[in-house]
Amino acid sequence: MKKQNLAKIVLAFLSIFIQISFASAQEKVKVILLATYHFNNPGNDMMKVKERNILTKENQQDLDEVVNKIYKSSYKPDQIFVESNFNAKKELNTNYQLYLKNEYNKFTDTIKQERWKRYYIEGETFQLGFRLAKKLKHQELYPIDSLIEMRFDILLKKVNNNPTLKKEFDKVNLSMKDNCLEQNNLMNVFLCMNDESKLDNNLGFYINFANKIMIDKEYFGSNLVADWYKRNLIMYSNIQNQIKPDTKNIFVLVGSGHAAIIKDFFKIDKNFELVDLTEIFK
């Protein structure tokens, strides 16, 4: 009888262990996907937006609040992924180590070109990504961007040379303008920009307008949109292939154009689960 009872207990424990192991194996990585404008705008967005100086005292305080909300959430990131050159990971984290030592200016002071100086000082990777990583005591960040050349300048040239397309483009551009950057603080800016309808509207530009641009049957628009999807698929692959085995939560910081597509990749991928930003910024 005792042997039978012992066998039942062992079987019960084995059953529980198997169930726990299976559940663990099926656990999805939680994703905080944050769509943002480029902090060092104007100049880096297809659709020009109003500039909001990230270096003001108010915006710096807002950034601290955003970081604290993420830090205190139930989804504290184990890894941070940023829209930075995937092939320059060493450079990114060398600069991050300077940032940790409060010596980041040793790098930025060497930059002569104003555009790039603004990028490295004001860009969201450094202002928000570095700030959050430091708060979390991370030793590195994970870049994901692919350097596929996107010839939006040619697209605009074709549009401007065609009165019909120009009229439609102006209409599309007007429909995409919103008041997100006019919100009273950065948290509300992000909630506005990450609204599902806003992201879908952003994606709509590529499908509804850019894809159909075909001058002299060269399918320029379709090729451009295909390259845009390819770039985002490569970015997503760079996320997939840098996930550590013990990672439970990740933070992904990308421009709103990327987020509009990448959010759908996360929704389809059974290994991930998107976190509602309203749960973070409550």
Secondary structure, DSSP 4 states (H G I P E B T S, - for coil): -HHHHHHHHHHHHHHHHHHHHHHHHHPPEEEEEEEE--TT-SSS-SS------TTSHHHHHHHHHHHHHHHHSTT--SEEEEEEEGGGHHHHHHHHHHHHTT-THHHHTT--SHHHHHHHHHSHIIIIIHHHHHHTT-S--EEEE------HHHHHHHHHT-HHHHHHHHHHHHHH--SGGGSSSHHHHHHHHTSHHHHHHHHHIIIIIGGG--STT--HHHHHHHHHHHHHHHHHHHHHTT--TT--EEEEEEEHHHHHHHHHHHHH-TTEEEPPHHHH--
